[in-house]
Amino acid sequence: MRQLILRCLLALTFGLTVALPAAPVFAQGAKGASGLPLPRFVSLKSRKVNIRIGPSTDYPVAWMYMKSGTPMEIIQEYENWRRVRDADGTEGWVNQALLSGERTAVAAPWMRSKGTDIYVNLRRDPQSTAAVVAKLQPGVVVQLDECNGDWCRAQANGTKGWVSQAEIWGAYPGEAFK
């Protein structure tokens, strides 16, 4: 195990590729080892969560998240470890105990660097002509209560409304859930 850790550290230092223990890769709509669909969205349960380069505490920490509720996409499963991806595309492994089934999303993370005058509208009803109840800055995390395939009922800082599913990262296009 010590040799594997050293190889991983060298890989991180020099940008090399390291072979990790085989973990199954799943196609869209497949089921993971948990029996749940892959890929799927979840959120971080704890305030501090270590993301590792492999599916074990023997692997080094690649990244630490410091906010509970951050949305993550599970893209792979290996025993009680989940390979996750965040809204920026960063990937790593986290123990399933640190993940929650509570759905959250990030408002238009792809628009964060576009300027300060760009917002995602939170609307009173699930239609583009409905009154705007709040303007969300790109990158704001919202809690999702339900999605109908086009719109998600969401809340941010105590304000509830509907946001277009096309303007968030945390729900798949056309996905509906309650």
Backbone bond lengths (Angstrom), bond angles and torsions (degrees), N, CA, C in turn:
res aa  C-N    CA-C-N  psi(-1)  N-CA   C-N-CA  omega(-1)  CA-C   N-CA-C  phi
1 M - - - 1.447 - - 1.533 109.53 -
2 R 1.332 116.29 -37.45 1.460 119.86 -179.97 1.524 111.11 -60.59
3 Q 1.337 116.14 -39.09 1.467 119.37 178.42 1.528 110.88 -64.84
4 L 1.328 116.70 -39.06 1.455 120.18 179.40 1.522 110.72 -63.62
5 I 1.315 116.63 -42.75 1.463 120.53 178.72 1.526 110.30 -63.05
6 L 1.328 117.18 -42.68 1.458 120.24 178.21 1.524 111.11 -62.76
7 R 1.341 117.27 -41.75 1.463 120.10 177.65 1.524 110.56 -62.31
8 C 1.328 116.67 -40.22 1.468 120.32 179.79 1.516 111.06 -65.31
9 L 1.335 117.09 -41.92 1.459 120.29 178.47 1.525 111.02 -64.34
10 L 1.334 116.98 -40.20 1.458 120.44 176.51 1.528 110.43 -63.80
11 A 1.311 115.57 -40.12 1.460 119.85 179.53 1.524 110.72 -62.31
12 L 1.330 116.36 -43.50 1.463 120.04 178.72 1.522 110.91 -63.64
13 T 1.320 116.62 -39.70 1.448 121.86 -177.95 1.521 112.20 -68.93
14 F 1.341 116.72 -42.64 1.456 120.89 -172.81 1.529 113.89 -108.78
15 G 1.332 117.23 6.28 1.458 120.06 177.87 1.514 114.11 70.75
16 L 1.326 117.39 26.70 1.459 121.35 -179.98 1.519 110.68 -87.39
17 T 1.320 115.94 165.32 1.457 121.51 177.44 1.521 109.01 -98.24
18 V 1.327 116.27 137.20 1.461 121.98 179.33 1.520 108.50 -119.20
19 A 1.325 115.71 134.27 1.471 119.42 176.61 1.523 108.68 -76.85
20 L 1.331 116.39 124.15 1.456 122.62 177.84 1.516 108.71 -99.79
21 P 1.330 118.29 163.30 1.459 119.47 176.79 1.519 109.92 -55.63
22 A 1.305 115.17 143.31 1.459 119.87 -177.63 1.519 110.85 -59.45
23 A 1.304 115.81 127.76 1.456 122.73 174.17 1.517 106.22 -131.16
24 P 1.302 117.72 137.86 1.463 119.89 -173.84 1.522 112.66 -63.88
25 V 1.315 116.14 144.77 1.455 123.26 174.92 1.520 107.19 -105.25
26 F 1.318 116.85 136.13 1.457 120.86 -175.84 1.511 111.22 -118.10
27 A 1.298 115.64 146.13 1.460 122.06 176.85 1.521 109.24 -86.31
28 Q 1.329 116.06 163.30 1.462 121.48 176.28 1.521 109.54 -52.08
29 G 1.327 117.55 131.13 1.458 121.99 179.14 1.514 113.66 86.15
30 A 1.316 118.86 -1.52 1.466 121.98 179.49 1.523 109.61 -77.62
31 K 1.312 115.90 168.77 1.462 122.03 176.26 1.523 108.34 -107.76
32 G 1.334 115.58 141.32 1.450 121.05 177.58 1.512 111.33 -87.26
33 A 1.315 115.88 -176.51 1.465 122.18 178.95 1.527 110.81 -59.94
34 S 1.320 117.41 -26.01 1.467 122.39 179.80 1.526 111.87 -77.19
35 G 1.330 116.88 -12.78 1.454 120.77 -174.63 1.524 112.80 88.38
36 L 1.317 116.93 -4.47 1.466 122.09 178.93 1.533 109.57 -91.00
37 P 1.326 117.30 156.76 1.468 119.67 -176.77 1.525 113.09 -68.10
38 L 1.314 114.89 150.31 1.462 123.01 173.66 1.514 108.16 -125.07
39 P 1.295 118.76 139.43 1.459 126.49 -10.91 1.525 110.40 -74.17
40 R 1.341 115.96 167.65 1.463 121.72 176.08 1.525 108.71 -155.96
41 F 1.320 115.52 157.81 1.454 120.70 179.85 1.525 110.95 -97.68
42 V 1.329 115.18 142.84 1.461 124.53 175.23 1.526 106.37 -142.37
43 S 1.325 116.76 -172.36 1.464 120.02 174.81 1.525 109.16 -138.31
44 L 1.313 115.30 163.65 1.464 120.11 178.50 1.525 109.28 -76.04
45 K 1.322 115.73 132.58 1.460 121.59 -177.71 1.531 111.32 -84.39
46 S 1.299 117.09 -35.92 1.465 121.86 -174.23 1.522 111.93 -101.56
47 R 1.324 114.92 160.74 1.459 121.11 178.76 1.525 111.11 -71.94
48 K 1.330 117.52 -35.59 1.465 122.04 177.30 1.522 108.39 -118.69
49 V 1.321 115.89 121.36 1.457 120.89 -179.63 1.524 108.86 -133.43
50 N 1.332 115.63 124.65 1.456 121.59 175.87 1.522 110.00 -85.43
51 I 1.321 115.79 132.02 1.459 122.06 172.83 1.521 105.84 -105.56
52 R 1.323 115.76 125.56 1.474 121.18 -174.81 1.520 111.06 -106.81
53 I 1.332 115.95 162.73 1.458 120.48 -178.88 1.523 111.87 -81.28
54 G 1.315 117.72 -9.54 1.466 121.92 177.65 1.516 110.42 -149.76
55 P 1.341 116.55 170.07 1.468 121.74 -173.87 1.526 114.98 -84.46
56 S 1.330 116.62 62.85 1.466 121.80 178.20 1.524 108.40 -174.59
57 T 1.326 116.51 156.38 1.467 119.51 175.15 1.531 110.98 -72.15
58 D 1.325 117.21 -7.71 1.471 120.87 175.09 1.530 111.60 -72.88
59 Y 1.327 117.31 -17.91 1.457 121.01 -179.91 1.518 110.16 -88.51
60 P 1.324 116.73 147.38 1.464 120.22 179.71 1.535 112.16 -66.21
61 V 1.320 114.24 155.37 1.459 121.23 175.55 1.524 107.58 -78.20
62 A 1.321 115.92 127.88 1.462 120.98 178.58 1.520 111.00 -94.51
63 W 1.332 116.32 -30.03 1.449 120.59 -172.79 1.517 108.58 -157.80
64 M 1.332 117.66 150.24 1.464 121.22 174.76 1.520 108.45 -126.01
65 Y 1.330 115.40 126.68 1.457 121.15 176.06 1.521 107.67 -94.27
66 M 1.324 116.26 140.94 1.457 121.62 -172.80 1.528 113.07 -117.61
67 K 1.340 117.93 19.85 1.457 119.30 -178.21 1.523 110.15 -143.01
68 S 1.316 116.27 119.55 1.467 119.28 174.96 1.522 108.32 -67.86
69 G 1.324 115.84 153.44 1.454 121.07 179.89 1.514 114.14 89.13
70 T 1.309 118.28 -6.02 1.461 120.74 178.65 1.525 109.29 -63.33
71 P 1.337 118.17 127.88 1.462 119.24 -179.95 1.525 111.73 -71.53
72 M 1.320 115.34 143.33 1.461 123.07 177.24 1.519 108.62 -137.22
73 E 1.299 116.14 150.05 1.452 121.66 175.11 1.522 107.79 -108.14
74 I 1.333 117.06 120.72 1.464 120.74 174.93 1.522 107.23 -80.08
75 I 1.332 115.86 123.47 1.460 120.27 -178.35 1.519 112.62 -115.16
76 Q 1.328 117.13 -10.04 1.460 120.89 -178.96 1.517 109.12 -160.54
77 E 1.326 117.24 153.50 1.461 122.43 177.30 1.522 109.49 -131.62
78 Y 1.320 115.36 142.67 1.456 121.94 174.33 1.525 106.75 -145.84
79 E 1.321 116.90 108.73 1.459 123.23 -174.65 1.527 108.92 51.89
80 N 1.347 118.77 -122.49 1.472 119.20 -179.08 1.539 112.05 -98.21
81 W 1.309 116.55 21.70 1.465 122.15 178.51 1.512 109.58 -110.56
82 R 1.329 115.63 146.20 1.454 122.10 -179.60 1.521 109.44 -125.97
83 R 1.310 115.68 128.53 1.462 119.97 173.59 1.514 106.45 -84.87
84 V 1.315 116.22 123.06 1.454 121.67 -174.66 1.525 110.90 -120.12
85 R 1.324 113.78 160.14 1.465 121.53 175.96 1.520 106.97 -132.99
86 D 1.343 116.96 138.78 1.461 119.43 177.73 1.530 110.16 -98.23
87 A 1.308 116.90 -179.10 1.462 122.31 -175.86 1.523 113.11 -63.29
88 D 1.328 117.33 -21.54 1.460 121.18 178.70 1.520 112.60 -91.16
89 G 1.346 116.95 -4.20 1.460 120.57 179.66 1.516 114.19 95.59
90 T 1.328 117.97 -0.44 1.461 121.11 177.76 1.527 109.40 -68.85
91 E 1.338 116.86 132.93 1.457 121.69 -178.21 1.517 111.33 -121.42
92 G 1.328 115.23 153.72 1.452 121.58 175.94 1.514 110.08 179.79
93 W 1.318 116.22 -176.83 1.460 122.74 -175.32 1.518 110.64 -110.12
94 V 1.335 116.00 138.70 1.458 122.31 179.55 1.524 108.39 -138.79
95 N 1.324 116.16 145.95 1.460 120.05 176.93 1.517 109.19 -69.11
96 Q 1.328 116.36 138.92 1.468 121.43 -176.76 1.527 113.36 -58.03
97 A 1.331 117.64 -27.11 1.467 120.94 -178.79 1.529 112.15 -65.18
98 L 1.320 117.75 -17.20 1.459 121.85 -178.71 1.529 112.62 -95.43
99 L 1.347 116.06 5.50 1.453 121.41 -178.98 1.522 110.83 -112.96
100 S 1.312 115.77 149.89 1.458 122.38 -179.97 1.526 109.42 -122.98
101 G 1.317 116.83 148.70 1.453 121.34 175.20 1.514 112.59 -77.17
102 E 1.336 117.56 -5.32 1.469 121.18 178.20 1.521 109.02 -62.82
103 R 1.323 115.48 130.74 1.461 119.98 -176.36 1.527 110.99 -91.54
104 T 1.307 113.87 130.02 1.458 121.92 174.21 1.528 107.22 -132.57
105 A 1.306 116.14 170.18 1.464 120.56 178.91 1.524 109.11 -150.46
106 V 1.316 115.35 162.37 1.463 122.40 175.76 1.521 107.13 -109.28
107 A 1.326 115.57 130.36 1.463 120.74 177.28 1.526 109.32 -70.83
108 A 1.315 116.27 118.29 1.470 125.23 173.28 1.531 115.09 31.83
109 P 1.336 118.65 62.85 1.467 119.27 -178.63 1.530 112.82 -61.27
110 W 1.306 117.84 -24.15 1.464 121.95 180.00 1.527 111.96 -71.55
111 M 1.342 117.93 -9.91 1.463 121.70 -179.22 1.530 112.64 -104.90
112 R 1.343 117.96 5.61 1.472 120.45 -175.85 1.512 114.01 -57.12
113 S 1.316 118.35 -36.29 1.467 119.96 -175.48 1.527 112.82 -97.04
114 K 1.308 117.71 11.15 1.464 121.26 -175.99 1.523 113.81 -82.16
115 G 1.302 119.08 -17.74 1.460 120.72 179.91 1.511 110.99 138.52
116 T 1.323 115.59 171.21 1.459 120.35 -175.44 1.524 113.35 -88.45
117 D 1.326 118.41 -7.73 1.460 120.39 -177.06 1.537 112.70 -99.68
118 I 1.311 118.05 12.70 1.466 121.99 179.91 1.520 108.97 -103.55
119 Y 1.337 116.21 130.37 1.455 121.59 -178.23 1.522 110.50 -136.81
120 V 1.324 115.00 160.95 1.456 123.07 171.05 1.523 105.72 -106.87
121 N 1.319 116.53 127.10 1.462 120.45 -177.39 1.515 111.97 -82.57
122 L 1.328 115.86 130.67 1.456 123.55 170.12 1.528 104.48 -98.62
123 R 1.338 116.98 118.84 1.463 121.18 -171.44 1.528 112.39 -109.31
124 R 1.333 115.86 157.18 1.469 122.28 -179.24 1.529 111.76 -63.88
125 D 1.327 117.35 -38.24 1.465 123.30 -178.35 1.528 109.39 -129.76
126 P 1.330 117.69 162.87 1.470 120.69 -177.98 1.532 113.47 -80.54
127 Q 1.310 115.52 64.16 1.467 121.14 176.31 1.522 108.97 -155.81
128 S 1.307 116.32 149.59 1.470 120.73 -173.57 1.524 113.32 -69.29
129 T 1.312 118.16 -14.54 1.466 120.63 178.69 1.528 112.77 -94.95
130 A 1.332 117.50 -4.03 1.467 121.13 -178.45 1.529 110.54 -69.27
131 A 1.314 115.43 155.97 1.468 121.60 179.94 1.528 110.78 -61.54
132 V 1.313 115.98 142.92 1.463 122.58 177.34 1.527 108.38 -83.27
133 V 1.337 117.37 123.93 1.463 121.02 178.88 1.529 111.86 -99.08
134 A 1.335 116.65 -19.39 1.463 120.73 176.94 1.522 109.03 -162.25
135 K 1.316 114.98 153.96 1.460 121.44 174.10 1.518 106.98 -113.48
136 L 1.347 115.51 123.47 1.459 121.76 -176.98 1.516 110.04 -101.12
137 Q 1.314 116.23 130.70 1.455 119.50 174.39 1.522 108.93 -72.25
138 P 1.326 118.14 144.90 1.457 120.57 174.73 1.530 110.31 -55.02
139 G 1.326 116.02 133.73 1.463 121.54 -179.43 1.517 113.75 101.03
140 V 1.337 117.93 -12.10 1.459 121.08 178.92 1.529 108.92 -69.48
141 V 1.337 116.51 135.70 1.457 121.86 177.32 1.526 108.85 -90.02
142 V 1.337 115.60 130.75 1.457 121.83 178.18 1.524 108.98 -120.35
143 Q 1.318 116.22 151.86 1.459 121.66 174.24 1.523 107.69 -89.21
144 L 1.324 116.58 132.83 1.462 121.03 179.33 1.521 109.51 -99.43
145 D 1.337 115.62 128.33 1.459 120.81 177.13 1.526 111.17 -94.43
146 E 1.325 115.97 -37.40 1.467 121.55 178.36 1.512 108.79 -166.06
147 C 1.337 115.31 159.03 1.463 121.54 173.52 1.521 107.80 -135.50
148 N 1.336 116.29 145.01 1.467 119.93 -179.32 1.524 113.12 -109.75
149 G 1.304 117.70 7.24 1.460 121.87 -178.69 1.509 112.64 107.47
150 D 1.328 116.83 -26.07 1.468 122.23 177.46 1.523 112.44 -122.94
151 W 1.330 116.19 -33.22 1.459 122.70 -176.38 1.525 109.60 -131.80
152 C 1.336 115.50 149.71 1.465 120.93 175.51 1.523 109.17 -121.88
153 R 1.332 115.65 133.57 1.464 120.04 172.52 1.517 105.90 -79.47
154 A 1.313 115.96 122.81 1.458 121.45 -172.22 1.517 110.51 -135.54
155 Q 1.326 114.60 164.63 1.458 119.70 172.34 1.516 109.92 -141.08
156 A 1.325 113.63 143.99 1.457 121.77 178.91 1.520 107.88 -142.01
157 N 1.307 116.20 124.66 1.472 121.71 179.24 1.526 112.12 51.29
158 G 1.328 116.67 41.16 1.455 121.16 176.54 1.518 115.63 84.22
159 T 1.317 117.93 -7.36 1.462 121.50 178.64 1.518 109.00 -95.95
160 K 1.345 115.80 128.39 1.458 120.97 -179.16 1.519 110.21 -107.87
161 G 1.324 114.85 148.04 1.458 120.27 177.72 1.514 110.19 179.98
162 W 1.311 115.57 -164.77 1.458 122.76 -178.81 1.520 109.70 -118.26
163 V 1.332 115.36 138.08 1.459 121.55 178.22 1.527 108.01 -125.47
164 S 1.317 115.86 142.92 1.458 120.14 178.25 1.519 109.94 -63.59
165 Q 1.319 116.05 133.04 1.464 120.54 179.82 1.526 111.07 -61.88
166 A 1.312 117.86 -26.13 1.463 121.97 179.49 1.527 112.01 -72.54
167 E 1.341 117.72 -12.23 1.460 120.95 -176.75 1.525 113.61 -108.41
168 I 1.336 116.87 15.37 1.464 120.25 178.33 1.523 110.11 -133.18
169 W 1.322 115.66 159.11 1.459 122.98 170.34 1.524 105.43 -115.64
170 G 1.328 115.86 114.31 1.459 121.01 -178.12 1.517 112.07 151.46
171 A 1.330 116.56 -2.42 1.467 122.80 174.81 1.523 106.62 -145.28
172 Y 1.319 116.10 135.66 1.460 120.35 -179.06 1.523 110.97 -74.17
173 P 1.339 117.34 150.97 1.463 119.75 175.81 1.536 110.18 -56.47
174 G 1.309 115.86 129.33 1.459 120.76 -179.91 1.515 115.67 79.67
175 E 1.331 118.57 -3.76 1.476 121.31 -179.42 1.527 110.27 -72.40
176 A 1.323 114.92 134.38 1.469 120.60 176.41 1.524 108.42 -124.08
177 F 1.323 116.66 137.29 1.461 122.21 176.19 1.517 109.54 -159.83
178 K 1.333 115.30 159.87 1.474 121.95 174.81 1.499 108.93 -127.11
